[in-house]
Amino acid sequence: MRNRHLLCSALALLPLYGHADTLAQIIRNGSVSGDIRSYYFSKLYGAPTKANEDAYSLGGILNARTGSLDGFSAGASFFTANSLGTHGSDGKNVDTTLMGIAPSINALGQAYLQYQMPKRLLIRVGNQVINTPWMGPRDSRMLPQTFQGVFAELQPLPGLKIEGMRIFRWKSRTSDNYYRDNLYEVVPLDWTACWSD
């Protein structure tokens, strides 16, 4: 399945290979950004029957996005987090909500293709961060959660957004891969409308 998606993406880009100037423009108008985060998190229960838990992580996100060609662009993000050996040998004292029990997480958190008409329409397909009132990155710990699917946003009037999505898989903030289960346990087809000034 994954290989089929990669093949389709490669075939879609074939017409561009003969146009070196077009490819150079797409790359030149792209962007690279990122952030580094150092995070120490602890749970102090103050109870003799429950051990305190803590965890440390150092990591961040590296984002790359191409320039737009007739509204089409692509993006990818690499996620990484590492405990730097601070978890120790006793797993019951590790807070797993920071980055799980593993000593590191390394994942291609985002990899998407999108079409955008500014202030009118956005369609994004692939692995992506989604930020709506119902589904969000929830990055209150080390890494955001991401979703695999189709996201669409329509702005028919100034200040009015209609968003729709079809989600197939989900990557939690403590995981290095996408899975079919999720925290929501709802039909993964959602439409929302937001009004703002």
Number of C-alpha atoms within 10 A of each C-alpha: 6 6 8 9 11 11 11 10 13 11 11 10 10 10 9 12 10 9 10 10 11 13 17 12 14 18 14 11 13 16 12 12 10 12 9 13 14 13 15 13 16 15 13 10 11 9 8 7 7 11 14 16 16 19 22 22 25 16 21 18 21 17 17 16 20 20 19 17 14 9 13 17 18 20 21 20 22 16 22 23 27 19 23 12 11 13 18 12 9 7 12 14 17 24 19 16 16 24 26 18 18 15 16 20 21 16 17 17 30 19 19 21 19 18 18 18 13 9 14 13 17 18 18 21 19 21 26 26 22 19 11 13 9 10 15 14 17 16 13 11 16 28 24 19 22 25 26 24 20 20 22 18 20 18 19 12 11 11 11 14 19 16 19 18 20 17 19 18 17 21 23 23 24 21 20 20 16 20 14 10 12 15 7 9 7 8 8 13 12 14 13 13 14 12 11 7 5
